[in-house]
Amino acid sequence: MINFNGSLQETDANLLVQNRGFLYGDGVFETLKVVNGKILFFEDHYFRLMATMRIVRMEIPMDFTLEYLEEQILLLVKNNNLDSVARVRITVYRNDGGFYLPTDNSVSFIIQTSVLGNAAYSVSEGEYEVDLFKDFYITKQLLSSLKTTNKMIHITGSVFAKENDLQNCLLLNDSKNVVEALQGNLFMRMGNKLITPPISEGCLNGIMRKQILALAKKETDLEVVEAIISPFDLQKADELFVTNVIKGLQPITKYRKKIYSVQTAIVLTAALNKNAGI
């Protein structure tokens, strides 16, 4: 089942017929992890969602409080018997009407759930190879940092990765700097520095990115900086990893002929689990 505007119902294909998120990519979303009835990092998700809706000029309903959305999410999780561990997506889209110009800016929302395997974050074993995706570039602008339903670069990049037997790809911006991975933010350890691109480079304003920046400063002796990463830096790096809320930290083991360590990812994953109480 799904939660549509606060009502539990069976999935309805008719929701798509005039859905502006479907027709024009006129929607925003959050992907959440729920563990034992607790939404991890929910305040961060909530405030990012509200900020994103304001930026794209959607009307925020009066009842769209943190408490209301939390209640709606957990209601669906419980109804779908996913109390222990669940992946949740909440999509907010502008209501039907108009073409590129909407007839109004009111919104509807859909909440969907799916099963997740493990409550705790863990570092995956085995090879995780990446390369650069250079067919399209991310632009250095505010929209690139938002979670919108228009993710064509990430989709075509994912197809490219599958065609080339890669586990992921790294995306470049219009200045040809490395910005992020297909499924999350990128961190690079070079010596005693832990580096991630600044939001101004066009990367996603990631929730897990925020957690790792704070944890690395608190739990390690690394110098943590937000700085530009060039493709040439990848060959000199000691470690690369990708972050998102569902996976946590995913170490990159190989880029072309370069093999990387995973030690920082292991340390930070342990700190992340402790901090999240899982």
N, C-alpha and C positions, 0 to 999 in steps of 0.2 A: 504494500500500500504506500501511498504518498500523503503528504500533508499539503493541501492546496488552500491557501488563505485561511489556515486554522481549522480546516475540515478534513478529517481522515477519509480517504476514498481510494477506490481502485484506480490504477493508472488509466488515464483517459487520453486517447490519441487526439480527440477533438480539441484539447488544449492547445495543440500546435497550429491549427488551421490559420488563425489570425494573430498568432503570438509574435510580437515584435522582436523578441529574443531570437526566435527561429527565422523570421523574415529578414531582419536587418542586423542581428547581433546586438540588439538594444537591450542588453541585460548585464547584470553583474552577479558574481557568485562568491561563495566561501566554501572551502572544503575543510571539514572538521573531523577530529578524532574523539570518540567518546569511549571512556574506560570506566566500567562499573558505575554508570550513571553520572559521570562527571565529564563535562566538555573541556578538553584540555585547552588552555590559553584562551578561554572564551571571551574575556574582556577585550583582548587584543583583536580577535576576530570581529567582535561587535563594532568596536570603534573604527576599524578599517572599513567595514561594510558601510557604516553611516557616512564616513568621509568620502568614500567612493560614490555613493548615491548623490551626495551634494555636488561633487565635482561634475558629474554627468547630468546634473539638473533634474534629478528625479525627486518627486515629492515624498517626503518621509512621513508615513502615517503616524498619527498621534499615539497609537497603541504599539508602535514598533520599539518598545523598550527592551532593554537587555533581559529583564525578567520574563517578558512575554515570549520573546524568541527562544530563550532557554527552555521555557515550559513547552513550547510547540515542538522543539527538537526532541526533547526527552520523552514527550508523549508518543511520538512516532517510533522512536527507538524501542520503547517498552512494548508498544503495540505489535511491532515486528519481531519481538522476542530476541532483541540484540543487546540485552542489558550489559553483557560483559565487555565486548569490544565491538565498535561499529565505525564505519566510515559514513559520514553524513555530508550531503551537499545541499546548501540552501541557495536557490537561484531567485533573484529579484529582477523583474522585467517590467518595462513600461506597458501600460494597458493598451488594448487594441485601438486602432484608429490612425488614419493618416498614412503618409508614405514616409519619406525621410523626415518630414516635419510632423511630429505627433499631434494629435488633436488635443491631448492634455498630458500632464506629467504624472498622473497617478500610477500606482504600481500594484502588481500582484506578486505572490511568492509561491514557490514550490519547494518542499523539503523531501529529499530522497535518502534512503539508507541502503547500505550493503554490508556484508560480513567482512570483518578483518580478522586475521589470524591471531596475532599476539598483542597483548596489552603493552608489554615493555618494548622499548626501542632496542634494536640490536644491529650490530655491524655485520653485513652480509659477507660470507666467505665466497671465494671464487673470483674469476676474472670479471672486470667491469671496464670495458674498453669504450673510449669516446673518440670523436674527431670533430673538426669544425664543420658547421653547416653554413655554406656560403652562397646558397641560392637566393636568399632574402636576408635583409638586415633589419634589426630593431632600431627604431628612431629614438633619439635622445629627447624625450618629451614626457610630460606627466602621464598621458594616457597609457604609455608603455608600462608604467609601474602599477597599473590597476588590474584587478581580476575581473575582466569583462568576458562576455561570451564570444568574443571575436578572437580566436587563437589560431589563425590560419598558418602563421609562421611555425608555431609549435606542432601543428598537425602535419604539415608537409615535412618538417624536420624529422618527426617521428617515423614517417614513411621512409624517408631517406635512411635513417638509422637501421630500420628493419631490412631494407634492401641491401645494406652493406654489412650486415651481421654485427652491428654496433649495439651496445646497451644504452647509449645516450649520445647526444650531440651537444656541443657548446655553440652558443649563438653569439654573433657579432653585432655591434651597432654600426651606425653610419659613419663612424670614425674608424672602423675596423678594429675596435677594441673588443675583448672578450667580456660579455655582459652576464650571462647566466647559462644554465643548462635547460634542456627541454622541459624537465619536470621540477625545476627548483633553482634556488640561488647557488652560486659557486663560491667556494672558499679555497684559497691557495696558501699553503705554508711554504715559505722560503726561508730556510734557516730558522731564526727565532721570531720571524714575523708571520702573523696570520692576516691575510689580505682578502677582502671581498670588495667588488666594485661598488661605488656609491650609487644611490638611487638616481642621481643626476645623469648617470650613464645610460639609463633606460631599463634597468633591471626591475624585476618585481619587488615591491615593498613587502617582502615575505615575513610571515609570522615566525617561522622557524629561524629565519635569518636573524631576527631581533633577539630570539632566545640565545642563539649561539654566540652572537656578539657579546651579550652580557655575561654568559657563562665562561667564555674564553678569557675575558678580563678578570673574572673572579676566581676561576679554578685553575688557571695555568699561568706560567711565567712568560707566555708569549706576548710580544708587542702586537696589539690588535689595531689594524688600520683599515680605513676605507680608501681605496686607491685604484687607479686604472690598472687593468691587467691587459697586456698585449699578448698576441699569439706567441711571440718569442719567449715570454716569461714562462709559458707552459713547459718548455723544454728544460728550464733551469729550476723548476719547482721541486720540492721534496715530497709534497703531498697535495692532492686535490680531493675535495669532496663536495657533494651536492646535498642541499638541505631542503626538506619540505615537512609539513606537519604529519603526513601519513607515514613516511619512511623514517623520519628523523635525519640521520646522516648516512649518506651512501658514498663510501670511498670509491674514487676512481683509481683503478689499478694500472691502466695503460692508456697512453696517448701516443699514437704512432709507435716509435721505438722506445719511448720513455716508460719506465716502470716506476711506480710510486709506492711509498710507505703508507701505512694505514694507522700509525700509532696515535696521532692526534684525534682522529675520528673515534677511536676506541675510548680514549680518556674522556672526550666530550660527551659521548653517548652515555657513559656511566653517570656523568654529572647531570645530564639531561633527565635520565630516569629518576634520579634522586630528587632533583628539583621539582619534577612533575608529580612525584609521589606514586610512581608505578614501578 
